[in-house]
Amino acid sequence: MTRSRGTYHETLTYLYGLQYRGIKYGLRNIRALLTVCGHPERQFPSVHIAGTNGKGSTSSFLASILQEAGYRTGLYTSPHLVNFTERIRINGIEIPEERLVQYAREMRGSFERTHATFFEATTCIAFRYFADERISVGVIETGLGGRLDATNTLTPMVSVITNVAMDHMEYLGSTLRAIAREKAGIIKRGVPVVTASTSSEVLAVLQSAAGRRQSPLYHVRELIDARVEGIRGGCAVVRFRDTAWRIPSVVLGHPGVHQVSNAALAVSALAVAAGRHRLNHMNGAAVARGLRNVVRNTGLGGRLQTISHKGVRITMDVAHNPDGMRILAETLSSRRKAYPLAVFGIVRDKDAGAVLDELRRIVSEVIAVRPKTERARDSREIVSVAAERGILAVDGGSVQNGLKMALRLLSRGYPRSRRRLLVAGSHYLVGEAVQFFQKSTIHKNS
């Protein structure tokens, strides 16, 4: 290992070590850190995104469109799948390892004095990098909630709330209304907000928050008409109408009809931002290219990502809460493809039973696994929860062992036409699966 590579791994060890401080729900630390750094969050225009599901896809659509329009675009998302540097990108390129090492070294004293958490430190590094690189605009995704999330130090051009569902109840509240209030916390005085939420209860909370802050609130369906003209390779072919830009019919780069809502939300948010700020380079052709080239431009994976391995068709998705798994089940059911097996793993703060209830709609048997994170729910516990619901499940142990078990069972017990595997649940699970298949391919080709 080279010295620089070793230093990078030492930096990651230090940053991951900050996780023992847990989640500090508040803005005091991040404000102190950003003050020391000269307030980098004030040095670039931004779009701020919160929501229960769809944040990553909406953020990637936004960043891809801006990039195609010629803007130097920063993208901050979490968590990553494989590499930490995936979280911080400019025009799709991950932050160089040496820059991450530099920022962590320079700010370590401040991290220690403020007892910064992992996410606070990471957010400060991202904002500093974006400011130093003089990005044209930053697309910033919240980590958890909104009101007291470390990213909520921004004053964006427009705020975006994808949807609100039951998740992270131990931090955000036990009711939909309480969770909606936390998401609505990203709404800034006078800054417009765009949402795709369809819940009347959630919309009432957002309307109240926007009214108090004198912020215009728009629903995506008021701004744009998105019509699905067909499906091509699992991706929706969409025609967008009622925008200032003449957007040609486009095949979305993320598969699944549910991505139409995320794409429409991204286009609507940029339309609102363009009406108040100078986005002179935006046009319909750039919008279409951004929607089509989203994966290439941003590198976002784990959303109905499909690969083939040893004769098995594998679909991977980060559906990690009941609402996300419901959407995944509906999407896969519409394709009328049977999945004999699913490798499933989840973290402790998720409602495993409710997620399994959705998963059972599309798979015959579950192989429960435990990803490599302290937050992971034990695979034996998942088997027990499944048994209580009459779901056939076996303990696969580690992600690697579970994947090997699934591939072995499919290759021996099913005809080639039925060798389909679903890998769904935690980002940690999908990240390990991506690495597993990448290594298997390398070994096969070496």
N, C-alpha and C positions, 0 to 999 in steps of 0.2 A: 504493500500500500504506500502511495506517495505521501509525502509530508502534508501537502495541501489537502489531499483527500482525507487524511487522518484528522486534520484540523476541522474539516467539515463535519465529520462524524462526531467529533468532540462537541462541536457547536450544537448539533442535533441532540446529543445526550443531555447537554445543559438545558436546552429549551424544553425538551420533553420532561426533564426533571422538575420543571416549574408546575407540571400538572398536579403534583402532590399538594399544591396550595388550593386545589379545587377550583370551583367557579365562584368568583367574587362578583356578585350581582350589583354593579354600581359603576359610576364614571369617575370617581375620585382619582384612582390610579392612572387611568389612561390620560386624563387631563393633565396630571402632573408630568407624565412622560412626554406628552406632546408639547408642553410648555418648554421643557428642557431642550427639545429638538427644534424649537423655533416655529412651532405650529405648522407642520407640513400639510395637515389636513385642510388648511386654508389656501394652499398654493395651487390647487387644481380644481376645476369644475367636476361635479360628480353626479351619479345617479345612485340612489340608495334603495336596496331591495330587502324586504322582510316577507315572511310567510311561513306556513307550515310545510307545504310541499310545492315543488316547482321553482324554488329560488334559483337552484343551480342552472336549470334549463333556461329560465327567463334571463338570468344574468349573462349566460353565454350567448343567447340570441342578441341581447343588447350590445355586448362587446364586439361580436362578429359584424353586426351592421355598422357600427361606428368605425371599425377597422376598415371595412370595405369602402366606406365613404372617405377614407384618407386621414382619419384622426388617429393620432398616436394614443392608444387606448390601454389603460391599466385595468386589470381584472383581479379582484380579491375574493376568493371563495374558500369555503371549508366544509367538511374536511377534505383531505386529499385521498386519492386511491392508493398510489404506489409511492411517489416521491413527495417529500415535504414541499419542495420548490414549486409543485403544481399550484399551490395556493396563491402565488404571487406571480402574475404574468404581465408582460407588456407586448401588445400585438401577438399574443399567443405564445411568446417565448418566456420560459420560466426564468425566475431570478437566478443569475449565476451563483454557483456555490460560494465563490470567493466574496461576492457582495454580501451574502447572508452572513458569512463568517465575520466580515468587516463590521457590519451593523451590530451584530450580537456582541462583538468585542467592545465596540465603542459605547454601547448602551448598557453593558452588564452592570456597571455600578448603579445606574438609575433603576434598573430592574430590581436590584437587591434592596436599595433604599426604600423603594415603594412596595416591596413584596409583591411585585407584579405576577400575575398568573400567566400561564402559557398563551392564552388568547390575547391578553393585553399586550404582551411582549411582541407577539406575531403581528398584531394590528399596527403597532407603532413602527415596526420594521417595514411593513408594507407601505404605510403612508410616507415614511421617510424616503423609501426607494422611488416611489411614484413622483414625489416632489423633486428629488435630485435629478431624475430622468426627464423632467419637464413634460410629462404627459399632457395631452390635450384634454382628456376627460378620464375619470376613473369610474368603473362600475364596481360598486362595493356591496357585498352581500353580508347581512347580519349573521352572527354566529348562533345566537340564541335569543329568542324574543325580539326585542327592539328597544323598548324604553330605556333600559339600563345596559344594553349591549355596548361593548367597547367601540364599535363602529359608529355609535350614535353621537359622536362628537362632530360629525359632518353637518354642513348646511348645503344640501344638494340642489341641483337644478329642479329635480322632480323626485318625489318619493314613490315607491312602488310596493304594493302589498299584494302578493299572489293570491293567497287564500288563508283561511284560518281553520284549523282542525285540532282535535284533542291530541296533544303531544307535550312532552316536558312538563307534565302537570306539577311535579315537585318544585319547579322553579317559577312557572308562569301562572299557576292557578288551576283549580279543579273544574272550572266551568268554561264553556265556550266564550261567554261574555268576558270573563277575566283574562283569558288568553288573548282575545281580540284587543283588550285595552293595552296589553303589553306590546302587541304588534303596532298598534296605533301610536305608540310612543315615538316612532320615527318621524311622525308628521311635524314639520317645523312651521313656525308662524309665517304665513304668506307664501309658503312653498306648496305648489300643487301636488296632489297625490292621486295616483291611478290605481285601481284595484280590479281584480277579476273574481272576487268573492261572490258567491251566489247565495250565501246565507243571509236572510233578513235580519237575524239577530246580530251578526257580525257587521253588516252594513249600517245598522243603527248606531253601533259603537263608533264606527269610523266617521259617520256623519256628525256625531256629537263632538268627537275630538277635532275634526276639521273645522267645525263651526267655531269652537272656542279659540282656535288659533288663526281664524280668518284665512284658512287655506282652501282653495278650490278643490273639490273632490269629484273625480270623474270615474265612471264605470266603463270598462273596456267596450261594452256593447253600445254605449252612447257615442263612442268615438270611431268605431270601425266595424265594418261588416266583413266577417271572415267566412267564406263559403268553401266547403270541401268539394272539390270537383272529382276526386277519385283517390285511389291508393296506388302507390308505385313502390314496390320493394319494401312494403311495410310502412312507408312514409306517406303522410297526407299531401296531396296536391291541392294547394289553396289559392284562392283568388281573394285579394283584399280590396275592399271598396271604401268609399267615404273618407279617404285621406287626402292630404294636400299633394301627395306624391302619386304618380301613376305607376303602381307596382304591378309588374307582369305576373302571370300565374307562376307559382313556384312550388317545387318539391321541397318540403322541409327537411333539413339535415338530421333532425332527431326523429327516430321512428315512433309511431303511435299517434292515434287521432287526438289523444289528450294534449299533445304538444301544440295543437292549433291554438288553444287558449293561451299558452305561454308565449307563443310567437306573436299573437295579436296584442298581448299585454306589452311586450317589448316595443312593438311598432307604435302603439298608442302612447306609451311613455315618451318615446322620442318625438312624436308629433307634438305633445304638450310642451316638452322642453324646447323644441325648435321654435315654438310660438313666442317664447319669452327670452330665449338666448340665441346667439348667432351660431346656427349650425348650417351655414350656407352651402356646405358641400353635400348635404344630404339630398338624395334623389331616389326615385323608385327603383332604378336599376341597382343601386348600391344596397337598398333594403333587400331586394330579392337575392342578390349574391350573398349577403350576410346570413339570411335565413337558410339558404342552401348549403353554404360552406361552413356552417357553425362548428362542426367537429374539427375540421382541418384548422380553422382559425383559432380555436380556443382550447382544443385538446380534451374537452370534457367527455368522459366516458362513463360507463356503468349505467347508462339509460337504455334499456332494451338492447344492450350490446350483444351481438351474436357472432359466434365463432364456431368453427368445426375442429374437432380434435379426435383422432383415432376413430373416425366414423360416427362420432356422436355430435349432434347439433346442440350447442350450448348457448343459452340465453342468460345474461347477467343483468341484474337490476338492483338499485339501491333503495327498493321499497322497504322502509324500515319502521313504518307505523301503520295503524289500521287503514287510514285514508289512502296512503300511498299504495299499500298492498291491494286495496279494493280497486284502485285505478289500474294497477298492473293486471289483476285478475280479469277485469272487464276487457282490457285491451287484448290479452291473449285468448280469451274466450271468443272474441269476435273473429279471430283468425282460425278458429276451429282446429287448433293444434293440441293434441293430448301430450301431457308431460307425465311420464310414469314416475319420475323421481324429482325431488327438489333437495338441494343442499341449502340448509337454512341456519342462520345464526343471527343473534340480536344482542343488544346491550341490555343491562339490567333495568334501566329506567323506562323501557318500552313495555307496553301491554302485550306480552307474548301470546296470551290466549286469543285476544282480539285479532292480532295479526295472523295467527294460525287459522282462525275461522275463515278469513278471506283466502288464505293460501290453499286451503283444502278444496276450494272450488275448481282449481286447475291442476292439481297434482294428486297422484294416487298414494304416494308414500313420501315421507320426509326423512332425510338424514340430518340429524341435528349436530351442529358443530360449535366449537367455541373459538372465535377469533383471538388473535394475540393482543389483547388489551385487557387491562384490569377492569374495565367497565363491562366486559362481556358476561352474558348470562351463561351459566354452566350448561353444557349440552345435555347432561343427565336431567337437569331441571326442565329443559325444553321437552324432552321425551315424556316426562311426567305430566306436564301441562297438556301435551297432545293427547296422552292416554285418557285424561279426564274428559276430553272432548270427543273421544272415539276416533281419533286420527291415528293412522298407522305411522309410527315413527321409531327409528332406531338411533342409537348413539354412535356418531361417527368420530367423536373425539376432536382432534384438531381439524382445521380446514383442509390441510393437505391429506390427512387420512380419510376424511369424509369424501373428498373429491375422488381419490383413488378407489374407494369403496363403490361410489356411484358409477364410475366408468367401468369397473369390473362387472357390476351387476347388469348394466345395460348391454355390455358386449356379449355376455354369456346368456342372458335370459330374455332378450327381446330381439325381434327381427330388425333389420337395418332401418326399415321405414319408421320404427317407433323409438329409435335411440335418440331421445331428446331429454336434455337435462336443464332444469331451471336452477340457477344460483341466485338467491334473493335474500335480502335482509340488510344488515348493517353495512355501511361503507367499508368498515374494517374487513368484513367477510369478502366483499367483492374485490377489494384491493389485493387481498391475499390470493384470491382465485386468479386474478389477472397475472400476478407474479408467477403462480404455479404453472399456468399454461404458457407463459412466455419462456420460462426455464425449460419446460418440456420440449418446446419447439426448438430452442437453441441446442439442447442435447441431441435431439433427433437429427438436426442438420449438421452437427459437428462430427 
